[in-house]
Structure formats: structure tokens, C-alpha cells
Amino acid sequence: MRALKFLVILMGVLIAAGLAVIVVTLVNRAGSGDKAGPGTVAVDLPPGASVVETTAADGRLYLRLRTQDGRHIILILDGATGRALGTLELKPAPTADPPR
């Protein structure tokens, strides 16, 4: 009977220790996520350009810029890293000649 009592206590301690390891692991993994974003990221704008509008969607940040000569450019950034993904230059459509 004494051996059985010892085994039951030992198994209870092992179960408690295993559960503690699982809880500590879950807490550490949940707390280690990078929730602050990329930190400080320098974004190079074209010379003389200014930000007119910003929009965020689908994990991306869209900056509408106005250049010195009045053109509009959309700069697309990755929302997680701040890395530039590409640019869109907005140009007016050519006008068709009026009918005669």
C-alpha cells in the first residue's frame, strides 16, 4: 500500500509540473509577438514631395504624394515592415479630339 501511495503522489506532482510547463510556454509565446510594428522606418519621398493623404488596407499603407510640379503619386508600403512595395503615378487621361 505504501508503494501505491508513493506512486499516486509522484504522478500527481508530475502532472502538476507538466501543466506548469505548458502554461509558462503558452504565456511566453503569447507575449513574444511583435505587436509594436516595424518601429521607426525611414521612407524616402521624392525631392519636394509632400504627403496629401494616407490610407491603410489589406496590411498595406498607401501614401498619396504631391510632387513639386503638381503630379500625384501613390506610394505603397508594407504595413508590417514599412518596406516600399511600389508606386503608382497618376496621370490624366489623354483627351480625345472633339468630333467634327
DARA-V820665 format. One line per field, one symbol per residue. ss: DSSP state (H for helix, E for strand, - for the rest). burial: 1 if it has 9 or more other ideal C-beta (glycine too) atoms within 8 Angstrom, else 0. A space follows every 10 residues. Layout:
ss: ???
burial: ???
//
This chain:
ss: -HHHHHHHHH HHHHHHHHHH HHHHHHHHHH H--------- ---------E EEEEEEE--E EEEEEE---- -EEEEEEE-- ---EEEEEEE ----------
burial: 0000000000 0000000000 0000000000 0000000000 0010100010 1000000001 1111111000 1111111110 0101000000 0000000000
//
